[in-house]
Amino acid sequence: MAVPIILIVALIAGILSIAMAMYFRYLVLKEDPGNERMQEVAGYIEEGAKTYIKVQYKVLGIFVTVLAVAMLFLPSPLKDSDTYERVFIDALNWEQMLAYIIGALGSMFAGWLGMYVGIKANTRAAQGCTISTKKGFDIAFFGGAVMGLAVVGVALIGVSTLYWIIPDPMIILGFSFGASSVALFMKCGGGIFTKTADVGADLVGKAEYDLPEDDPRNPATIADNVGDNVGDIAGMGSDLFDSYVASIIAAMMLAATLPMIVDVTLTEAGRFIYTVFPVVLCGVGLLASLLGIYYIKWKGSEEPGKALNTGTYVATILFAGLAALFTLIMVIGLTGEEATMLWKLCGCAVIGLFAGIILGLTSDYFTRDDKKPTRKIAEAAQEGHAVVILSGISYGLLSVAPPTIGIVVAMVFAYLLGGVFGIAMAAVGMLAIVGTIVSNDAYGPIVDNARGIAEQGDLGDDVIRTADRLDSAGNTAKAITKGFAIGAANLTVFALLFSFTVEANDIKPFTIVAIDLLTINVLIGAFIGVVIPAIFSALLILAVQRNAAKMVDEIRRQFETNPKILTGEEAADFGKTIDIATKGSLRELIIPSLMSILTPLAVGILFGVAALGAFLTGAILSGFVFAIFMSNSGGSFDNAKKWIEDGNLGGKGTEVHKAAITGDTVGDPFKDTAGPSINTLLVVMSLTASIFLGFLMLFGNGAGLLVF
């Protein structure tokens, strides 16, 4: 009875999270949406976002259906209840396929709900700014909290319910795979969409016609605002949902084989406790997140940026305390050896969370406009366009070092406490307060939209300045969230790699050789893995380039054929630019999506399962570098431009400002398309390797077709 009781706690926490999300939705929707012009602009944004999501979900439906059918015919994974050895039987894989579909639908629901409230909150937050900074902040933050709580709620309900029905983490891995499949579409597609519009708006509106930010005369303005919602709210929410679920499942899979990887003797009750411990800690993290969210609301008066960061720190401290309390309860009835190990794993989770905070602070330092790196990039703009790009890229590369040290230190301490299972628990801990993290992140695009609506709704300079303050806090929060997400994703995929190797070596009657880099197959796998993040990034950036070129042509066409747009006598054709961004982003998704699934399968079939493990290792290591570099360099480019626009180094309209715009244009697809999408790529490839493990073992008993 102990296991159901524990799972009931996690299940109740998930239901509570969804209930609170609905309550916050009610609080947002009851607010004043503003004047007629504001509602008109918000209507354009809402219509564009809904159109994009509708088309994307149709494509996703086809993709999910095809993959679900393929999974049905995979060898069905079973674990012997006495020996805990993994076997694959020749039977339809119904259970894992259903888990996959549920995970995909859950991720789609969480993304849709968060985006829906986000597009309703933007105009209300702008109207709130006419009352006070606190009012605007509260509306925007509660709008973001809907996304944060929906992510956690759907994940906890899905994982705890599935494990209650089917107590095998390998089966529930399908749930994580479903979430990852959707996240890949949402993050990559949303990233291409938003940067297509943003780059086009900047290159023509700002650089050529000196139009202000969010000027209603710019045909790409509404498409840019739509992109904030589909990329930064739905996309980032799906990304963190993906990592959150994957970290839980990876830890549960390792727990199921704990005596094989950690020198500890477990009773039957102890084995169950260890397996559900990751789910319990995430439930604890939800409670800490709720308290952190309310703290942010309470403190969110005249210093929104400080309130957002402090709320995260409060949630972190609360998690550490609550995790200790629940661990104290769960060790009751365990043997002394089991209790000691459980306390160590609790410590690993706390270490992981504090490491995540450090990673976030590192991103904050390298991207904030009051810190040295961003100021130096802004000053480099005085020397011209090429120099500002060189400076931004250089500081982006330098920013890789501190988070690498942070990840290494966290892994060392977690390994010393709990071995590879300890590292998996560090990943769980890093994502435990994801409700607070996603809330902070979703707040950013809401206030960004609110700032644009305030300008287009003619609310006056004072209100725009208030919205600018909220937007500035959102930019900082987004930078911290990206650092947090990248670190969490990397620990998560390391945990998935460990679980993959354990499962591969545990399969009977098949055999697998060790992952030895001196073996040519393994070395080939590692080499291919290293280059995949580079190719993936190039595909996404080229996608933005191609679509942005079409956007630029369309904006110029409208200005040239209808001069009344620039005088404000006639409205721009927003529908055409939204259509360009929508069709282009979905078309460009095909190759990256196929590559994320087919590449690991090809490596496994040709070179073997050991080579596939090396492939994942190479991709994880190079992917970490690319993700940190691009996210931080892009963020610093953006804030260097904004610092100049605040009146520094000559301000707007100067040659220095134009050089900074060029830097920001380069950085846009770095920070909002390619960089964050690498997280999802790594998780999808890792899950593909585990899900298709039984299938890959059919080729030379896991040795592959090409054996050298």
C-alpha positions in Angstrom: 0.0 0.0 0.0 3.0 2.3 0.5 3.5 3.0 -3.2 -0.1 4.0 -4.1 -0.2 6.4 -1.1 3.0 8.1 -2.3 1.8 8.3 -5.9 -1.5 9.7 -4.6 0.4 12.6 -3.1 2.1 13.3 -6.5 -1.2 12.9 -8.3 -2.9 15.3 -6.0 -0.1 17.8 -6.4 -0.6 17.6 -10.2 -4.3 18.1 -9.9 -3.7 21.1 -7.6 -1.3 22.6 -10.2 -3.9 22.4 -12.9 -6.6 23.8 -10.6 -4.3 26.8 -9.7 -3.6 27.3 -13.4 -7.3 27.6 -14.1 -7.7 30.0 -11.1 -4.9 32.2 -12.4 -6.6 32.0 -15.9 -9.8 33.4 -14.2 -7.8 36.2 -12.5 -6.3 37.3 -15.8 -9.4 37.1 -18.0 -11.5 39.2 -15.6 -9.2 42.2 -16.0 -10.0 45.1 -18.4 -8.7 44.4 -21.9 -8.3 48.1 -22.7 -9.5 50.5 -25.4 -10.9 49.5 -28.8 -7.5 50.0 -30.6 -5.7 47.8 -28.0 -8.3 45.0 -28.4 -8.0 45.3 -32.2 -4.3 44.8 -32.0 -4.6 42.0 -29.5 -7.2 40.4 -31.8 -4.7 40.3 -34.6 -2.1 38.6 -32.4 -4.7 36.1 -31.1 -5.9 35.3 -34.6 -2.4 34.8 -35.9 -1.3 32.6 -32.9 -4.4 30.4 -33.2 -4.0 30.0 -36.9 -0.4 29.0 -36.5 -1.2 26.5 -33.7 -4.1 25.0 -35.6 -1.9 24.4 -38.7 1.0 23.1 -36.5 -1.2 20.7 -34.6 -2.6 19.3 -37.8 1.0 18.5 -38.9 1.8 17.2 -35.5 -1.2 14.9 -35.6 0.1 13.3 -38.7 3.6 13.0 -37.3 2.4 11.6 -33.9 0.1 9.1 -35.7 2.8 7.7 -38.0 5.3 7.4 -35.1 2.7 5.8 -32.9 2.0 3.1 -35.5 5.7 2.5 -35.9 6.1 2.1 -32.1 3.2 -0.4 -32.0 5.3 -2.9 -34.0 8.5 -2.5 -32.0 9.5 -5.5 -29.8 7.6 -5.1 -26.5 9.9 -4.5 -23.5 9.3 -6.6 -20.4 11.2 -6.8 -17.1 11.5 -10.1 -15.2 9.9 -9.5 -11.8 12.5 -11.7 -10.0 15.8 -11.1 -11.8 14.9 -7.6 -13.1 16.5 -8.5 -16.5 15.1 -6.8 -19.5 13.7 -8.9 -22.3 12.0 -7.9 -25.6 9.1 -10.2 -26.8 7.6 -10.5 -30.2 4.2 -8.8 -29.4 2.4 -5.6 -30.2 3.8 -2.8 -28.1 0.4 -1.4 -27.1 1.3 -0.1 -23.6 4.3 2.0 -24.7 2.5 3.3 -27.8 -0.5 4.5 -25.6 2.0 6.1 -23.2 3.5 7.9 -26.2 0.2 9.2 -27.4 -0.8 10.4 -23.9 2.6 12.2 -23.6 2.1 13.9 -26.9 -1.4 15.0 -26.1 -0.4 16.2 -22.7 2.4 18.4 -24.1 0.1 19.8 -26.7 -2.5 20.7 -24.1 0.0 22.4 -21.8 1.4 24.4 -24.7 -2.0 25.4 -26.0 -3.3 26.5 -22.5 -0.3 28.6 -21.7 -0.3 30.3 -25.1 -4.1 30.9 -24.9 -3.8 32.7 -21.6 -0.7 34.5 -22.8 -2.5 36.1 -25.8 -5.3 37.1 -23.5 -3.0 38.6 -20.8 -1.0 40.9 -23.1 -3.6 43.6 -23.7 -4.8 43.3 -20.0 -1.2 43.8 -18.8 -0.9 46.9 -21.0 -4.1 48.3 -19.5 -2.8 47.4 -16.0 0.2 49.6 -16.7 -2.1 52.6 -16.9 -3.0 51.9 -13.2 0.4 51.0 -11.7 3.6 48.9 -12.3 2.3 46.4 -9.7 -1.0 46.0 -11.5 0.6 45.4 -14.9 3.2 43.0 -13.3 0.5 40.9 -11.5 -1.6 40.4 -14.7 1.5 39.4 -16.8 3.0 37.2 -14.1 -0.3 35.3 -13.4 -0.6 34.9 -17.2 2.8 33.3 -17.2 2.0 31.2 -14.2 -0.7 29.4 -16.1 1.9 28.0 -18.4 4.3 27.1 -15.6 1.6 25.2 -13.6 0.1 23.5 -16.6 3.5 22.1 -17.5 4.0 20.6 -14.0 0.5 19.5 -13.5 0.2 17.5 -16.8 3.6 15.9 -16.2 2.9 14.8 -12.6 -0.6 13.5 -13.4 0.7 11.7 -16.5 3.7 10.0 -14.9 2.1 9.1 -11.6 -1.0 7.7 -13.2 0.8 5.7 -15.8 3.2 4.2 -13.2 0.3 3.4 -10.9 -1.3 1.4 -13.8 1.9 0.0 -15.4 4.8 -0.1 -12.8 7.6 -0.2 -15.4 9.6 2.9 -16.2 10.5 1.6 -19.6 6.9 1.6 -20.6 6.4 5.1 -19.2 9.4 6.2 -21.3 6.9 6.4 -24.2 5.2 9.2 -22.3 8.4 11.2 -22.3 9.0 10.4 -26.0 5.6 11.8 -26.8 6.3 15.0 -24.9 9.7 15.3 -26.7 8.2 14.8 -30.2 5.8 17.7 -29.6 8.5 19.8 -28.0 10.7 19.5 -31.1 7.9 20.9 -33.3 6.8 23.6 -30.8 10.3 24.9 -30.0 11.9 24.7 -33.4 8.8 25.8 -35.3 8.0 28.6 -32.9 11.6 29.7 -32.9 11.7 29.9 -36.8 8.4 31.8 -36.8 9.3 34.4 -34.2 12.8 35.2 -35.7 11.5 35.3 -39.2 9.2 38.2 -38.2 11.7 39.8 -35.8 14.6 39.9 -38.2 12.4 41.2 -41.0 10.9 43.9 -38.8 14.3 45.1 -37.7 16.1 45.0 -41.1 13.4 47.1 -42.8 11.5 48.9 -40.1 14.4 50.0 -37.9 17.4 50.0 -40.2 15.8 51.3 -43.4 12.9 53.4 -42.2 13.9 54.3 -38.6 10.6 53.1 -37.3 10.4 52.6 -33.5 10.0 49.2 -31.9 6.5 47.8 -32.2 5.5 50.6 -34.6 2.0 49.8 -36.0 3.1 50.9 -39.4 5.5 48.0 -39.7 3.7 45.0 -41.4 5.8 42.5 -39.4 4.9 43.9 -36.0 1.9 41.7 -35.4 3.8 38.6 -36.7 6.6 39.4 -34.3 4.1 39.6 -31.4 2.5 36.3 -32.5 6.0 34.7 -32.6 6.6 35.7 -29.0 3.6 33.6 -28.0 4.2 30.5 -30.2 8.0 30.5 -29.6 8.7 31.8 -26.2 5.5 30.7 -24.4 4.3 27.5 -26.1 7.8 26.6 -27.4 9.8 27.1 -24.2 7.0 25.6 -22.1 7.1 22.4 -24.3 10.9 22.4 -24.1 10.9 22.4 -20.3 8.0 20.0 -20.1 10.0 17.7 -22.2 13.2 17.9 -20.0 11.1 17.7 -16.8 9.4 14.5 -17.8 12.6 13.0 -19.3 14.5 13.7 -16.0 11.8 11.9 -14.0 11.7 8.9 -16.3 15.5 8.5 -16.6 15.8 8.5 -12.8 13.0 6.0 -12.4 14.6 3.7 -15.0 18.0 3.8 -13.1 16.2 3.2 -9.8 14.7 0.0 -11.2 18.2 -1.3 -11.7 19.8 0.4 -8.6 21.6 -2.7 -7.2 23.4 -3.1 -10.5 24.8 0.5 -10.5 25.2 1.3 -6.8 26.6 -0.9 -4.0 23.4 -1.1 -2.0 21.1 -4.0 -0.9 17.4 -3.2 -1.4 14.3 -4.8 0.1 11.2 -4.9 -2.1 9.7 -1.9 -0.3 13.0 0.0 -0.7 13.1 -0.7 -4.4 9.6 0.8 -4.8 10.5 3.8 -2.7 13.6 4.6 -4.8 11.6 4.2 -8.0 8.9 6.7 -7.1 11.3 9.1 -5.2 11.9 11.3 -8.3 8.1 11.7 -8.7 7.7 12.6 -5.0 10.5 15.2 -5.2 8.8 16.8 -8.2 5.6 17.0 -6.3 7.6 18.7 -3.5 9.0 21.0 -6.1 5.5 21.9 -7.2 4.6 23.0 -3.6 7.8 25.1 -3.5 6.9 26.6 -6.9 3.4 27.6 -5.7 4.8 29.3 -2.7 7.5 31.0 -4.9 4.8 32.2 -7.3 2.8 33.8 -4.5 6.0 35.4 -3.1 6.7 36.9 -6.5 3.2 38.4 -6.6 3.6 39.8 -3.1 6.9 41.4 -3.9 6.2 42.5 -7.5 5.7 46.2 -6.9 8.2 48.7 -8.1 11.1 46.2 -8.7 9.7 43.4 -10.9 13.1 42.0 -12.0 14.2 41.7 -8.4 10.9 40.0 -7.4 11.2 37.4 -10.2 14.7 36.4 -9.2 14.0 36.5 -5.5 10.9 34.3 -6.0 13.2 31.7 -7.7 15.6 31.8 -4.8 12.7 31.4 -2.3 11.4 28.4 -4.2 14.9 26.9 -4.2 15.2 27.2 -0.4 11.7 25.9 0.2 12.4 22.9 -2.0 15.5 22.0 0.0 13.5 22.2 3.2 10.5 20.3 1.9 12.6 17.7 0.2 14.3 17.0 3.6 10.9 16.7 5.3 9.5 14.3 2.8 12.7 12.2 2.8 12.4 12.0 6.6 8.9 10.5 6.1 9.9 8.1 3.4 12.8 6.6 5.2 10.4 5.2 7.8 10.4 1.4 7.4 13.6 1.3 5.3 16.7 -0.5 6.4 19.6 1.7 7.7 21.5 1.2 4.4 18.5 2.1 2.3 17.7 5.2 4.5 21.3 6.5 4.2 21.2 6.2 0.4 17.9 7.9 0.2 19.3 10.9 2.1 22.2 11.0 -0.2 19.9 11.1 -3.2 18.0 13.9 -1.6 21.3 15.8 -1.3 22.0 15.1 -5.0 18.6 16.7 -5.9 19.4 19.8 -3.9 22.9 20.1 -5.4 21.3 19.9 -8.9 18.9 22.7 -8.1 21.6 25.0 -6.7 23.7 24.2 -9.8 20.8 25.3 -12.0 20.6 28.7 -10.2 24.3 29.2 -10.7 23.9 28.4 -14.4 21.1 30.9 -14.6 23.2 33.6 -12.9 26.0 33.0 -15.4 23.6 33.6 -18.3 22.4 36.7 -16.4 25.9 38.1 -16.1 26.8 37.6 -19.8 23.5 39.1 -21.1 22.5 41.9 -18.8 23.0 45.4 -20.1 24.6 46.7 -16.8 27.3 44.0 -16.9 30.7 44.2 -18.6 30.2 41.7 -21.5 27.1 43.5 -22.9 28.6 46.9 -22.4 31.7 45.9 -24.2 29.7 44.6 -27.2 27.8 47.9 -27.2 31.0 49.8 -27.3 32.3 47.6 -30.1 29.4 48.9 -32.2 31.3 52.2 -32.4 33.8 50.5 -34.5 31.3 49.1 -37.0 29.1 46.2 -37.9 31.8 43.6 -38.2 33.4 44.4 -34.9 30.2 44.2 -32.9 29.6 40.7 -34.4 33.1 39.6 -33.5 32.7 40.9 -30.0 29.3 39.2 -29.4 30.5 35.9 -30.7 33.7 36.1 -28.6 31.8 36.8 -25.3 29.3 34.1 -26.2 32.2 31.6 -26.5 33.7 32.8 -23.2 30.3 32.3 -21.5 30.6 28.5 -22.0 33.3 28.1 -19.4 31.5 29.0 -16.1 28.4 26.8 -16.7 30.7 23.9 -17.8 32.5 24.2 -14.4 29.1 24.4 -12.7 27.9 21.2 -14.4 31.2 19.4 -13.7 31.1 20.3 -10.0 27.5 19.2 -9.7 28.2 15.9 -11.4 31.2 15.2 -9.2 29.4 15.7 -5.9 26.3 13.9 -7.2 28.4 11.0 -8.3 30.2 10.8 -5.1 26.9 10.6 -3.2 24.9 8.4 -5.4 26.8 7.2 -8.5 25.1 7.7 -11.9 21.8 7.5 -10.1 22.9 10.6 -8.1 23.5 12.5 -11.3 20.0 11.5 -12.5 18.6 12.8 -9.2 20.6 16.1 -9.7 18.8 16.5 -13.0 15.4 15.9 -11.2 16.4 18.5 -8.6 17.5 21.0 -11.2 14.0 20.8 -12.7 12.0 20.4 -9.5 10.9 24.1 -9.4 10.2 24.2 -13.1 6.8 25.7 -12.3 8.5 28.9 -11.1 11.0 28.9 -13.9 8.4 28.5 -16.7 6.2 31.1 -15.1 9.1 33.6 -15.1 9.9 32.7 -18.7 6.3 33.0 -20.0 6.0 36.4 -18.2 8.7 37.8 -20.6 6.8 37.5 -24.0 3.5 38.7 -22.3 5.1 42.0 -21.2 6.9 42.2 -24.5 3.5 42.1 -26.3 2.1 44.4 -23.6 4.7 47.0 -24.4 3.9 46.8 -28.2 0.1 47.1 -27.5 0.7 50.1 -25.2 2.5 51.9 -28.1 0.0 50.8 -30.7 -3.0 51.7 -28.4 -1.7 55.2 -27.9 -1.5 54.9 -24.1 1.2 57.6 -23.8 4.8 57.8 -22.9 4.4 57.2 -19.2 2.5 53.9 -19.7 5.1 52.8 -22.4 7.9 53.5 -19.9 6.1 51.4 -17.3 5.7 48.6 -19.8 9.4 49.0 -20.7 10.3 48.4 -17.1 8.3 45.2 -17.0 9.8 44.2 -20.4 13.3 44.8 -19.1 12.6 42.4 -16.2 11.3 39.9 -18.6 14.4 40.0 -20.7 16.6 39.2 -17.7 14.2 36.4 -16.6 14.3 34.8 -20.0 18.1 34.9 -20.0 18.2 33.1 -16.7 15.6 30.6 -17.8 17.6 29.7 -20.9 20.7 29.0 -18.9 18.7 27.0 -16.4 17.0 25.0 -19.3 20.3 24.2 -21.0 21.9 23.0 -17.8 18.9 20.9 -16.9 18.6 19.4 -20.4 22.2 18.3 -20.3 22.0 16.6 -17.0 18.8 15.0 -18.1 20.3 13.6 -21.3 23.3 12.3 -19.3 20.8 10.5 -17.1 19.1 9.1 -20.2 22.5 8.0 -21.5 23.2 6.2 -18.3 19.8 4.5 -18.3 20.3 3.6 -22.0 23.6 1.8 -21.3 22.2 0.0 -18.2 19.2 -1.2 -20.2 21.4 -2.2 -23.1 23.7 -4.3 -20.9 20.7 -5.8 -19.1 19.0 -7.3 -22.2 18.9 -11.1 -22.4 19.9 -13.1 -24.4 21.6 -10.3 -26.4 25.0 -9.0 -25.6 26.6 -5.6 -26.0 30.3 -4.7 -26.1 31.6 -1.8 -23.8 31.6 1.7 -25.2 35.3 1.8 -25.9 36.5 4.8 -28.0 39.4 2.6 -29.2 36.9 0.5 -31.1 36.4 1.9 -34.6 32.6 1.6 -34.6 32.4 3.5 -31.3 34.7 6.2 -32.5 32.7 6.7 -35.7 29.5 7.0 -33.6 31.1 9.6 -31.3 32.4 11.6 -34.3 29.0 11.7 -36.0 27.4 12.7 -32.7 29.7 15.7 -32.3 28.7 17.2 -35.6 24.9 16.7 -35.4 24.3 19.8 -33.2 26.3 21.9 -35.6 24.3 20.7 -38.6 21.0 21.0 -36.7 21.9 24.6 -35.7 22.8 25.5 -39.3 19.5 24.1 -40.6 17.5 26.3 -38.2 19.5 29.4 -38.8 19.3 29.0 -42.6 15.6 28.5 -42.2 15.3 31.9 -40.5 17.5 33.4 -43.2 15.3 32.1 -46.0 12.0 33.1 -44.4 13.3 36.5 -43.2 14.4 37.3 -46.8 10.8 36.7 -47.9 9.5 38.8 -45.0 11.9 41.6 -45.9 10.7 41.5 -49.5 7.0 41.6 -48.4 7.6 44.6 -46.0 9.4 46.6 -48.7 6.6 45.7 -51.2 3.9 47.0 -48.9 5.8 50.3 -48.2 6.6 50.9 -51.9 3.2 50.0 -53.3 1.2 51.8 -50.6 3.0 54.9 -49.2 -0.1 55.7 -47.0 1.1 52.9 -44.6 4.1 55.0 -43.6 2.0 58.1 -43.0 -0.5 56.1 -40.9 -3.4 56.7 -43.2 -3.9 53.1 -44.0 -3.1 49.9 -42.0 -0.5 47.4 -43.1 -1.4 44.0 -44.3 -0.5 42.0 -41.2 -2.1 38.8 -42.5 0.4 38.4 -45.3 3.4 38.6 -43.0 1.8 36.1 -40.6 1.2 33.7 -43.4 4.8 33.9 -44.6 6.1 33.1 -41.1 3.6 30.3 -40.5 4.1 28.4 -43.8 7.8 29.0 -43.8 8.4 27.7 -40.2 6.3 24.6 -40.7 8.0 23.7 -44.0 11.4 24.1 -42.6 10.7 21.8 -39.7 10.6 18.6 -41.8 14.4 18.0 -42.1 15.4 18.8 -38.5 12.5 16.7 -37.2 13.4 13.7 -39.3 17.1 14.1 -38.5 16.5 13.9 -34.7 14.9 10.5 -35.0 16.5 8.9 -38.1 20.1 9.8 -37.3 20.4 7.8 -34.0 18.5 4.9 -35.7 20.9 4.9 -38.6 24.0 4.9 -36.3 22.5 2.1 -34.2 21.6 0.0 -37.3 24.9 0.5 -39.1 27.5 0.6 -36.3 25.8 -0.9 -33.3 24.3 0.0 -29.9 27.7 0.8 -28.4 28.4 3.2 -31.2 25.0 4.8 -30.6 25.9 5.3 -26.9 29.1 7.1 -28.1 27.0 9.1 -30.7 24.8 10.4 -27.8 27.8 11.3 -25.7 29.4 13.3 -28.6 26.1 15.1 -29.3 25.6 15.9 -25.6 29.0 17.4 -25.2 29.1 19.5 -28.4 25.4 20.4 -28.0 26.1 21.9 -24.6 28.8 24.2 -26.1 26.6 25.3 -29.0 23.5 25.9 -26.9 25.3 28.0 -24.2 27.3 29.9 -26.8 24.4 30.8 -29.1 21.9 31.6 -26.3 24.3 33.9 -24.4 25.8 35.6 -27.4 22.3 36.3 -28.8 21.0 37.6 -25.5 24.0 40.0 -25.1 23.6 41.2 -28.7 19.9 42.0 -28.0 20.6 43.9 -24.7 23.6 45.8 -26.2 21.2 47.2 -28.8 18.6 48.1 -26.2 21.2 49.8 -24.0 22.1 52.0 -27.0 18.4 52.7 -27.6 18.1 53.9 -24.0 20.2 56.9 -25.1 23.8 55.6 -24.6 26.6 56.0 -27.1 24.5 58.4 -29.2 21.2 56.5 -29.0 18.7 55.7 -31.7 19.3 56.5 -35.4 23.1 56.7 -35.1 25.6 54.6 -37.0 26.4 52.9 -33.7 22.7 52.0 -33.3 22.6 50.5 -36.8 25.7 48.4 -36.1 24.0 47.1 -32.9 20.9 46.3 -34.9 23.0 44.2 -37.2 24.5 42.4 -34.1 21.0 41.8 -32.8 19.8 40.5 -36.1 22.6 37.9 -36.1 21.9 37.1 -32.4 18.1 36.6 -32.8 18.2 33.1 -34.4 21.1 32.2 -32.1 19.2 32.9 -28.8 15.6 32.1 -29.8 15.8 29.4 -32.5 19.0 27.3 -32.7 20.4 27.6 -29.1 17.3 26.6 -27.1 16.2 24.0 -29.7 19.4 22.0 -29.2 18.0 21.0 -25.7 15.0 19.3 -27.4 17.2 17.7 -30.1 19.4 16.0 -27.4 16.4 14.7 -25.5 14.6 13.4 -28.6 17.7 11.5 -29.8 18.4 10.0 -26.3 14.8 8.9 -26.0 14.8 7.5 -29.6 17.8 5.4 -28.6 16.1 3.9 -25.6 12.6 3.4 -27.2 14.0 1.6 -30.3 16.6 -0.4 -28.3 14.9 -3.7 -28.8 14.6 -3.0 -32.6 18.3 -2.1 -32.8 19.2 -5.4 -31.1 17.9 -7.2 -34.1 20.9 -6.1 -36.1 23.8 -8.4 -35.2 22.6 -8.7 -31.6 23.3 -5.0 -31.2 26.7 -5.0 -32.9 25.2 -3.4 -36.1 25.5 -4.3 -39.8 29.0 -2.8 -40.3 31.5 -4.4 -37.9 35.2 -3.5 -38.4 
